[in-house]
Amino acid sequence: MRVWLRGSANRREAVQVCTALDPNYGSKGLECDEYPFASTYEGSAQSIYEPSKPKNNFSALAINGGENTAGGTQLATYYADNRIIDGPNDEFYVVIIP
């Protein structure tokens, strides 16, 4: 299964968390941000597709919509620049620098 087919399921799982924390976040100009990215196999719906993986092994929080969009644009640029397409040969690691 291609990862982009999982994207909506990943987002749906993350949005449930954001909505539970604040049902009105969308009306405040916020968007639900998730990690691991919804565009990856490790996204929030991973355990649905891979039952051996732990459930709820993700983070989701409503953040500023403009910042979330900018982050998504940067991620899409990274995918394009590095020819990240799909499959076992397109793995990458994320290093968080404080």
Secondary structure as UniProt FT lines:
FT   HELIX           3..21
FT   TURN            23..24
FT   HELIX           25..28
FT   STRAND          30..35
FT   TURN            38..39
FT   TURN            41..42
FT   TURN            44..45
FT   HELIX           46..49
FT   TURN            51..52
FT   TURN            55..56
FT   STRAND          59..64
FT   HELIX           65..81
FT   TURN            82..83
FT   TURN            88..89
//
